């Protein structure tokens, strides 16, 4: 789970029940480019996430998600590269008890590169750092299944949602080395989501919380590692300003301490504050934005500033969302610079 998924994630699973009926086939794709340079070492990723939503009946729909990505880390003439398709997630969503409850059964199909070799370790480690939020933080994690239940309802002026899920994964080879292969069995994941939204003043407030706890994973059936619990909280407030819109966002990702092969992983906390202003010009919306992100992990800390611009352009049944931002800051007293660009594309009948 990554912060990129948090825009409404806590509420989305639960309130999807209300959207089952009458929804047509939809397709979304979002080519993205992200690059960071940390004290002379550059990690760049080109990614193409894709999602298709296909209704089977008025109560049952299937969504399929995957991505293609190419990642390269380079420093001093040496490079580490990973490329190819990621795993594919297939989910069936069935609305029960009216439109207020949804049962979800998902399958992680291992179409991605779960096994890396020694030349790819550096790139794999770089994109897995939460602070930088690469579009594809990992390529593959083996066969896994998920079952979940979500509920949506109202209480006074609030639209509320809650959901719970459990994920179980199988063993896969995580690292292929000349001396030996490293086999890894992820621990079971238990996830709870809650969220709500309501009108506040002239605008709208949305709150969300996702909490994940993990069982004990193993390597080579003997060595145990411990993944710390994770909690993601989000606050989004939007309000009209004349014919325009103001958006304020806050998300916080806390990861508890855990045990890695190389030793103890300290607890960490990432906070991101954002403001965006949507300027309407005909059917096009221009959205200058600014983010400020901070991380603390033990005695280490860092910060990044992201000035950027997004545009929303409707074209018939299509909607196009180009955007770009720069990044400046420091992490553990090392200078960081970067660039992000994306082109969201959505089609619906």
N, C-alpha and C positions, 0 to 999 in steps of 0.2 A: 504494500500500500504506500502510495506516495502522495504529497500535497497537491500534485497536479490533479488528483481525482477528487479533491475536496469541494469543488464548487457545487454545492448542493448535494453532496454525496450522502450525507446522513439522512436527508429528507427524501432523496430521489428513490432509494430502494423501497421505502415504505409507501410513498405516494404514487408509485407506479401502478398501484392497484386501481387508483382512480382514473388512470389513463388507458386502461386496457381496451375498453369498448370503443369501436369506431376508429381506431388508429390505423393508418395505412402504412404500407412499406416505406421505410426511410433508410437513407444511406448517409453516413458522415465520414469524411476523411480529413486529415489535418497534417499535411507535410510540415515538418519542423526542422530547423537547424539550430543547434545550441553549441557554443564553443566557449571554453574558459581557459585562460592562461594563468597558471599559478607559479610565479618565480621561474619563468622560462619553460615550464612544462605545459603543453597545450593538449587538451582533450576536446575533440569535436565529434558531434554526432548528427547525422542526417537520418530522420525517422519519418515513416509514413504510417501512422495509426489509422485503422479502418474499422468501422462498425456498421453492421447491417441489422435492421430490425424488421422481422417478417411476421405479420399476424397470420395465424393458422385458422383460428376461429375468433369470435368476439371476446372469448375469455382466455385464449391461449396464444401466446406469441413466443417466438424464438429470437434471440439476438446472438450474433456472432461477431467476435472482435479479435483482431490480430494486428500485426504491424510488421513492417520491414525496416531494418535499421542498419547503418554502417557506422562504426565507432573507431576512431584512431587516437591514440595518445602518442605524442612525439616529444622528444627532448634530446638535444645534443646530437642529432643525426640518427638516433635509434627510435624505433616506433613499435607500437603494439596495436593490432587491429582485430576487430571482430565484426563480422557482417552476416546478414541473412535474415530469414524470417524468424519471428518470435513464436512462442506457443500460441495456440488458438483457444479462446474461451468460447464455449457454446453453452447458452443458458436457455432453459425452458421456464416460462413464467405463466402460472395458471391462477386466474382470479377466482377466489372462493368467497363464500359468504357475501353475496352482493359484489360490489366493486371495491370493498374496503380492505380486503385481505388477499395477499399474493403468496403462493408457494413457489419457490424457486429451486430448481435442481440444475447444477452446473457441472461441466466437465472441462478440465484443463487438458487439452490435447497436445502432446509433446511434439509439436512441429518445429520448435525452435532449437537452438544450439545450447543444450544443457551442459555439455562437456567442453571445457576449454583446455588448452595446453599451456605449457610454460610461457610461450610467447604472447599469450593473450591475457595473462593474469593482471598486468598493469592496467590495461584498458577496462577490464571487468571490475576491478576495484574502484577505478575513478568514477564510473557512471553509477556505482552503488551508493555514493555519498548523498544522504538526504538533502544536505544544504544546497546542492546545485540543481536538484530536480530535473535531471535529464529525462526526456520523453520516454525512453526505454531504459530502465535501470537494470534489467537483466533479460537475457534472451530465452532462457528455458529453465524449467524446474521440474520436469518429469510429469508423469501422469498423476492427476489429482481430481478429486470430486468434492463438490460443495452442495449442501442442502441448507435452505434458509426459509424463514417465514417473516413476512412484513405486514404491518397494519397501518392504515391511515384513517384519521377521524378528525373531529373538531371538538373544541372545548371553549365555549364563549367565542371570542374573536380570534382564537388561535386555530390554525390548521396544523395538525400534529401527525407525526409519523414515528414508528418504532420498528425495528427489525432485529433478528438474531440469526446467525448462521454458523455452520461448522464446516471446516475444510480438512480433508484427510488426503495426504500425499503418499506416494510410493518412493522407494529408493531409486536413485539415479547416480550415474558417475559424474561428479562435479569437476574433477581435474584428471587429465590423462598426462602422466609424466613418464619419463624413460624408466625410472626406478619402480614406480607402482602407481596404480590408479586410486584416487580418493573417491570412495562411494559415500553418498550423503542421503540420509533419510530425514526429511523435515518433520518437525513436531506438528501435531494437530493444532489448528488455529480455531479459536472461538472468538466470534466478533459480535458486538452489540452496537446498534446505531439508533440514535434518537435525534429528532429534529422538529422544528416548528417554525411557522412564519405567521405574521399578522401585520396589519396596518398600524403604523406609528406616526402620528402627525400627518403630514402630507405624503409620507413615503411608506416603505415596506421594510420590515426587519425579518431576517432569517437567521436561525441559530441551528447549529448542528454539532453533534459529538459522536465520534467513533472510538470504541475501545476494543483492543485486540489483546488476547492472552494466548500463549503458546505452550504446547507440550514440549517435552525434551527431545530435541533432534539428536541423531547419532551419526558418526562417521565410521565407516568400515566395521560396523556392528560392535565396536568396543569403546571408542572415544565418544563421550557425550559433550555437547555444547549446549548453552542455554541462551535463548533469545529473549531479551527483555520485553515486557509488556509495552504496548504503544497506545497512545491516546492522541487523537486529533480533534481539536475544537475549532469551530469557525463561526464568525459573525459577519453578516453582510447586510448593509443598509443602503437602500437606493431611494432617491427622491427626485421629483421634478424640480427644475429651476427654470421657470418660464417654459419655453419649448424644448429645453435641453434636460439632461439628467446628470445627477451626481451619484457616484458609487463609492462607498467606503467599505473596505474589507479588512478582516483580521483573521489569520489562522495561526494556530500554535500546535506544533508536533513535539510531543514528549516521548522519548524512548528510554525505558528503564535499563539498568545495568544488566549485563549478561556475561557469558563466558564464551570466548573464542578459542580457536586452536592455538593462537599466539599468546593468549592470556585473557585478562579481564577486560571487557568492554565497558567503559564508564557510561553512566546515564548522560543523555544529551537533550537539549531543548532548542528548537528552532521556532522563531517568531517572525511573521511576515505581516507588515502593515501596507495597505495599498489605497490609493485614491485615483479615481478616473472620472473624467467629465465628458459626457456624450453630447456632441454638438450636432444637431439635426440640420442637414442641408438637403431639402427634398427628401428622397428615399434613402439617402446615404447618411450614415452616422460616423462622424470623426470622433475618436476617443483618445485624447492624450491621457497618459497615466504615469504614475510614479509609485514604485515599491521600495520599501526599506526592509531588509531581512537581517536578522541577527541569530547567531548560534552561540551556545555555551555548552562546554563539555569538560567537566573537571575544571582545571585552571586555564584551559584553552578557550579562546573566543574568536569571533569574527563577525564581519558585517559586510553587506553588499547594498548598493543603491542601483535601482533599475529605472531610468527614464525611458519612456517608450510611447508608441502610437499604435492604435488599432483602428480599423475601419470596418464597418458593417455595410455590405452592398447586396441588396436583393436583386436577383435576375430571374424573373419568372418563378418557376418552382425551385429554383436554386437560391442559396444564400452563400456569399463568399465573405470570409473574414481575414483579410491580410493584417499582419501586425509585426512589429519589430521593436526591440529595446536593446540598449547597451547595459553593461554592468561594470561597476567600479567598487573596489573595497579592499579589505585586508582579511586574511585568515591566519591565525597564529603568527602574527607579525610578518606574513608574507603578502606581497602585493598580488591582487587578483584583478583581471580585466576580462570582459567577455561580451558576447553578442548572442541575441536570440531572435529568430525570425520564424513566423508561422503563416500558413495559409489554410485556414479552416474552410471546408466545403461541405454543405449540407443540401440534400435533395429530399423533398417530400411531395407526394401527389397533391 
